[in-house]
């Protein structure tokens, strides 16, 4: 899929490579979008990936003295979900991040990557647009900051140049008078692309709207404001009559397409419905209903091997030196594969299953530096210097992990193909939350699909293992 892979140790190194190779090089952080694009042949001529995931301090969420929030280029969706700053001062972004994929995807996928992919169905773009975000782009030519509403030029098209790296996302924190939410409609509860989404932020004085920001996703080529609805709400009371009219105006701003997931007529009507729901939730004070206070992340403590490297590494010139299930491995081949195929084909660790190879089924779930991830969406060279655990490493010698025992006792194995992924998700859940509720168990396995039957025995096995 790529010829050269560079583990970068600084932003200077990144922009140097981008400046030299331009459209032939691409930055990779989480890789959850980029790997699929490469697999599908959508990135013609791309020969070099520049991995920024070991560069220090790019995973920070900060708020400055001007009450402006900053997200680094490595801030993941789960970082936002778990951030007190984002949940308190940018709730629509926290909610949108929670709606992305499943825990394994949210542990790798970055907000910056979501922005750059530039799909109008990407969940975090509409709340960032509503928040008035800007992005900072860095190259050897210097630095520039672009408002997000000027960043997009079309579907999957931006003003970003081939030699530029996104290094910062910034937006003003919500004021005490502002409240907002994010609502997504999809074909299933998790692991699904938006049919329609909406972000709503209101500046309220008592029961009167001082100003409104309403942005719509998946219904226009570029995520944009429902301007007529925003203008209508300004200086009006937030009541059922005005909510109904604003929702109608928002629907008129939508220009969706017909596709296999939904008709244009249906999508337009759903814009009206979810805009009305979002405004009504703000009116009723229930806009944060359904968002868990302590969400399940499937993200343990970082290990020493994974977060930073002292020097850059180029592959295939260097061997991939890694630790798997507590044992050192050195791979001199497999540099242009995914981690899934490296583990199976070079490492002969066939407990890691390939179901979809698209991050949909969770059969390839492993722990990478303490976090549950989909191995099919991780470039193999990311294993260099990392700590990896596969299903083969769950047992302690001849003694099975409690969750393995519970799966056997409850008959939760069934055909067995998806079982390694469920075991890994369940084990990480119990590490994070030793006594999970049924809802928390369901959260933990949203990224794992079982094609045999229902999930009752699987859930029961995890419940029993927690005992």
Rosetta blueprint (number, residue, H / E / L):
1 X L
2 X L
3 X L
4 X E
5 X E
6 X E
7 X E
8 X L
9 X L
10 X L
11 X H
12 X H
13 X H
14 X H
15 X H
16 X H
17 X H
18 X H
19 X H
20 X H
21 X H
22 X H
23 X H
24 X H
25 X E
26 X E
27 X E
28 X E
29 X L
30 X L
31 X L
32 X L
33 X L
34 X H
35 X H
36 X H
37 X H
38 X H
39 X H
40 X L
41 X L
42 X L
43 X L
44 X L
45 X L
46 X L
47 X L
48 X E
49 X E
50 X E
51 X E
52 X L
53 X L
54 X L
55 X L
56 X L
57 X L
58 X L
59 X L
60 X L
61 X E
62 X E
63 X E
64 X L
65 X L
66 X L
67 X L
68 X E
69 X E
70 X E
71 X E
72 X E
73 X L
74 X L
75 X L
76 X E
77 X H
78 X H
79 X H
80 X H
81 X H
82 X L
83 X L
84 X H
85 X H
86 X H
87 X H
88 X H
89 X H
90 X L
91 X H
92 X H
93 X H
94 X H
95 X H
96 X H
97 X H
98 X H
99 X H
100 X L
101 X L
102 X L
103 X H
104 X H
105 X H
106 X H
107 X H
108 X H
109 X L
110 X E
111 X H
112 X H
113 X H
114 X H
115 X H
116 X H
117 X H
118 X L
119 X L
120 X L
121 X L
122 X L
123 X H
124 X H
125 X H
126 X H
127 X H
128 X H
129 X H
130 X H
131 X L
132 X L
133 X L
134 X E
135 X E
136 X E
137 X E
138 X E
139 X E
140 X L
141 X L
142 X E
143 X E
144 X E
145 X E
146 X E
147 X E
148 X H
149 X H
150 X H
151 X L
152 X E
153 X E
154 X E
155 X L
156 X L
157 X E
158 X E
159 X L
160 X L
161 X L
162 X L
163 X L
164 X L
165 X E
166 X E
167 X E
168 X E
169 X E
170 X E
171 X E
172 X E
173 X L
174 X L
175 X L
176 X L
177 X L
178 X E
179 X E
180 X E
181 X E
182 X E
183 X E
184 X E
185 X E
186 X L
187 X L
188 X L
189 X L
190 X L
191 X L
192 X L
193 X L
194 X L
195 X L
196 X E
197 X E
198 X E
199 X E
200 X E
201 X E
202 X E
203 X E
204 X E
205 X E
206 X L
207 X L
208 X E
209 X E
210 X E
211 X E
212 X E
213 X E
214 X E
215 X E
216 X E
217 X E
218 X L
219 X L
220 X L
221 X L
222 X L
223 X L
224 X E
225 X E
226 X L
227 X H
228 X H
229 X H
230 X H
231 X H
232 X H
233 X H
234 X L
235 X L
236 X L
237 X E
238 X L
239 X L
240 X H
241 X H
242 X H
243 X H
244 X H
245 X H
246 X H
247 X H
248 X H
249 X H
250 X H
251 X H
252 X H
253 X L
254 X L
255 X L
256 X L
257 X L
258 X L
259 X E
260 X L
261 X L
262 X E
263 X L
264 X H
265 X H
266 X H
267 X H
268 X H
269 X H
270 X H
271 X H
272 X H
273 X H
274 X H
275 X H
276 X H
277 X H
278 X H
279 X H
280 X H
281 X H
282 X H
283 X H
284 X H
285 X L
286 X L
287 X L
288 X L
289 X L
290 X L
291 X L
292 X L
293 X L
294 X L
295 X L
296 X L
297 X L
298 X L
299 X E
300 X L
301 X L
302 X L
303 X L
304 X L
305 X L
306 X L
307 X L
308 X L
309 X L
310 X L
311 X L
312 X L
313 X E
314 X E
315 X E
316 X L
317 X L
318 X L
319 X L
320 X E
321 X E
322 X E
323 X E
324 X E
325 X L
326 X L
327 X E
328 X E
329 X E
330 X E
331 X E
332 X L
333 X L
334 X L
335 X L
336 X L
337 X L
338 X E
339 X H
340 X H
341 X H
342 X H
343 X H
344 X H
345 X H
346 X H
347 X L
348 X L
349 X L
350 X L
351 X L
352 X L
353 X L
354 X L
355 X L
356 X L
357 X L
358 X L
359 X L
360 X L
361 X L
362 X L
363 X L
364 X L
365 X E
366 X E
367 X E
368 X E
369 X L
370 X L
371 X E
372 X E
373 X E
374 X E
375 X H
376 X H
377 X H
378 X L
379 X E
380 X H
381 X H
382 X H
383 X H
384 X L
385 X L
386 X L
387 X E
388 X E
389 X E
390 X L
391 X H
392 X H
393 X H
394 X L
395 X L
396 X E
397 X L
398 X L
399 X E
400 X L
401 X L
402 X H
403 X H
404 X H
405 X H
406 X H
407 X H
408 X H
409 X H
410 X L
411 X L
412 X L
413 X L
414 X L
415 X L
416 X L
417 X L
418 X L
419 X H
420 X H
421 X H
422 X H
423 X H
424 X H
425 X H
426 X H
427 X H
428 X H
429 X H
430 X H
431 X H
432 X H
433 X L
434 X L
435 X L
436 X L
437 X L
438 X H
439 X H
440 X H
441 X H
442 X H
443 X H
444 X H
445 X L
446 X L
447 X L
448 X L
449 X L
450 X L
451 X L
452 X L
453 X L
454 X L
455 X L
456 X H
457 X H
458 X H
459 X H
460 X H
461 X H
462 X H
463 X H
464 X H
465 X H
466 X H
467 X L
